[in-house]
């Protein structure tokens, strides 16, 4: 099974990140910016 965690520093995904590390799971982390995503959503709603 391939696991990819989409993570934004300071977000709730930190708990999942720590859990995966503690479990010794093999996973990839993709860092995303929620600020950029929020700006795009606001722009699209205009």
N, CA, C and O of each residue as an XYZ file, in Angstrom:
184
protein
N       0.849     -1.178      0.000
C       0.000      0.000      0.000
C       0.893      1.239      0.000
O       1.837      1.336      0.784
N       0.585      2.179     -0.884
C       1.317      3.447     -0.918
C       0.535      4.485     -0.119
O      -0.664      4.674     -0.320
N       1.238      5.148      0.785
C       0.605      6.182      1.598
C       1.277      7.511      1.288
O       2.503      7.622      1.331
N       0.465      8.520      0.976
C       0.958      9.877      0.797
C       0.183     10.777      1.732
O      -1.045     10.847      1.674
N       0.912     11.465      2.595
C       0.298     12.397      3.532
C       0.493     13.808      2.994
O       1.624     14.246      2.786
N      -0.605     14.516      2.768
C      -0.551     15.913      2.363
C      -0.611     16.735      3.641
O      -1.611     16.719      4.359
N       0.467     17.450      3.914
C       0.658     18.086      5.222
C       0.938     19.566      5.078
O       1.707     19.986      4.214
N       0.308     20.349      5.929
C       0.603     21.767      6.048
C       1.110     21.993      7.461
O       0.417     21.672      8.426
N       2.321     22.546      7.597
C       2.875     22.760      8.935
C       1.905     23.525      9.841
O       1.353     24.553      9.449
N       1.711     23.015     11.042
C       0.805     23.626     12.005
C      -0.639     23.173     11.888
O      -1.484     23.587     12.681
N      -0.931     22.334     10.916
C      -2.305     21.865     10.717
C      -2.549     20.574     11.504
O      -1.625     20.007     12.087
N      -3.776     20.129     11.511
C      -4.152     18.908     12.228
C      -3.487     17.659     11.658
O      -3.435     16.624     12.321
N      -2.985     17.752     10.449
C      -2.320     16.596      9.843
C      -1.038     16.224     10.588
O      -0.465     15.164     10.337
N      -0.585     17.083     11.500
C       0.612     16.776     12.291
C       0.383     15.527     13.140
O       1.305     14.730     13.320
N      -0.829     15.342     13.665
C      -1.132     14.160     14.477
C      -1.004     12.891     13.638
O      -0.472     11.885     14.107
N      -1.487     12.937     12.407
C      -1.372     11.787     11.508
C       0.085     11.528     11.174
O       0.522     10.378     11.127
N       0.834     12.587     10.943
C       2.267     12.480     10.640
C       3.013     11.775     11.777
O       3.792     10.852     11.541
N       2.767     12.215     12.997
C       3.423     11.617     14.166
C       3.012     10.157     14.328
O       3.847      9.307     14.640
N       1.728      9.862     14.118
C       1.239      8.486     14.229
C       1.904      7.567     13.210
O       2.291      6.446     13.541
N       2.036      8.035     11.980
C       2.705      7.232     10.947
C       4.160      6.988     11.299
O       4.673      5.886     11.108
N       4.831      8.016     11.816
C       6.228      7.848     12.232
C       6.352      6.820     13.362
O       7.210      5.938     13.323
N       5.480      6.950     14.366
C       5.518      6.032     15.517
C       5.215      4.596     15.104
O       5.746      3.653     15.692
N       4.365      4.428     14.096
C       4.005      3.089     13.630
C       5.076      2.491     12.733
O       5.027      1.306     12.402
N       6.037      3.307     12.343
C       7.092      2.815     11.460
C       6.612      2.604     10.029
O       7.201      1.824      9.281
N       5.546      3.297      9.650
C       4.966      3.139      8.315
C       5.876      3.754      7.251
O       6.598      4.720      7.501
N       5.817      3.168      6.070
C       6.536      3.700      4.925
C       5.575      4.627      4.183
O       4.588      4.167      3.609
N       5.863      5.945      4.191
C       4.951      6.903      3.574
C       5.720      8.088      3.015
O       6.859      8.355      3.396
N       5.067      8.785      2.105
C       5.619     10.003      1.528
C       4.869     11.188      2.104
O       3.692     11.082      2.451
N       5.556     12.321      2.204
C       4.937     13.545      2.690
C       5.015     14.604      1.602
O       6.083     14.865      1.047
N       3.880     15.204      1.308
C       3.816     16.326      0.372
C       3.409     17.550      1.192
O       2.340     17.569      1.803
N       4.258     18.558      1.202
C       3.966     19.777      1.942
C       3.102     20.683      1.066
O       3.443     20.957     -0.085
N       1.993     21.140      1.617
C       1.093     22.039      0.896
C       0.890     23.309      1.723
O       0.989     23.292      2.950
N       0.609     24.391      1.035
C       0.341     25.659      1.702
C      -1.161     25.904      1.699
O      -1.766     26.068      0.639
N      -1.748     25.927      2.861
C      -3.186     26.182      2.954
C      -3.505     27.631      2.620
O      -4.605     27.930      2.155
N      -2.554     28.538      2.851
C      -2.778     29.942      2.527
C      -2.949     30.112      1.019
O      -3.853     30.820      0.575
N      -2.104     29.480      0.244
C      -2.210     29.576     -1.214
C      -3.526     28.966     -1.678
O      -4.199     29.532     -2.539
N      -3.900     27.822     -1.119
C      -5.148     27.177     -1.500
C      -6.340     28.061     -1.145
O      -7.293     28.143     -1.920
N      -6.306     28.718      0.000
C      -7.386     29.597      0.427
C      -7.520     30.773     -0.527
O      -8.633     31.165     -0.880
N      -6.395     31.337     -0.945
C      -6.434     32.459     -1.889
C      -7.041     32.029     -3.209
O      -7.802     32.791     -3.805
N      -6.732     30.841     -3.682
C      -7.292     30.343     -4.933
C      -8.802     30.152     -4.828
O      -9.536     30.482     -5.760
N      -9.265     29.624     -3.702
C     -10.703     29.408     -3.508
C     -11.430     30.752     -3.485
O     -12.490     30.891     -4.096
N     -10.869     31.742     -2.785
C     -11.489     33.052     -2.735
C     -11.533     33.693     -4.119
O     -12.521     34.335     -4.473
N     -10.484     33.526     -4.891
C     -10.438     34.080     -6.238
C     -11.497     33.423     -7.122
O     -12.163     34.100     -7.906
N     -11.648     32.114     -6.996
C     -12.589     31.386     -7.834
C     -14.045     31.709     -7.484
O     -14.930     31.552     -8.325
N     -14.299     32.157     -6.254
C     -15.661     32.452     -5.818
C     -16.143     33.821     -6.297
O     -17.324     34.140     -6.162
N     -15.253     34.624     -6.847
C     -15.635     35.973     -7.326
C     -16.464     35.904     -8.559
O     -16.868     36.939     -9.090
